[in-house]
Amino acid sequence: MATGKRSGEPTRSGREGRSATLASAAYDRLRRDIITAVIAPGEKLLIRQICEQYNIGLNPIREALNRLSTEGLVRQTDRRGFSVAPLVSDDLDQLIWTRCALNELAMRRSIAQGDDDWEEEVILAAHRLTRTPRHLSSSEEVNDAWEEAHRNFHATLLAACGSPWLMDFCERLFDVSGRYRHLARRVAKAKGPLSPRDPGEHQAIAAAAVARNADDAVRLLNEHFRKTADLVRESLGASMFAASMPIAAGKEIAAH
């Protein structure tokens, strides 16, 4: 008598693989929506509502939220469930200081150790970033292709540092900084036209790095980070930047 699974019935490994794929998809989408401030800082994350919105089942969403909580993007409490980690003004100062310190270490090592291939990758990353529109032509919404090119540019600058640990920390700081940047952009957009950013900042950093001028490269990179922080403070304003006050985007920002 023949036994075994019926034809067309998914195997256990197939089901597990599909579940992992759905969890990864949920993680990627939630992470993007949190970093880009589509979901506001401090906002409560209702699991069933997210399931309906993303059209993904309960378990993959829970797995994604647990993963995001380990990264500090989501907070979990026994009674209140999950919520997006708030943004705090004091944290921005510490974030920029830490980001400057770690990126300087990685940049100097990368310049000292980078070979000709690394130089070419830096030049190419800068070129792609310059050639990619920052906003979609039909609106002032950020172009996802630009966001990816921007991330790749900053990662490429540090890629020859020789430390995966250092690269990982710098990338996490990039994402946290991105949360402040995107929230400020959404607030600024609600108020009126966005202030243009000098595209030459990235090119200048790349040129100094390729020229092996570590002091200039670090100075320009740190100025770039601090300029971003200044624009965030200017956009959000004093009322949203009271000391130790969570910055919540609110319904009016989420609607834009």
Disulfide bonds with the S-S distance in Angstrom:
none
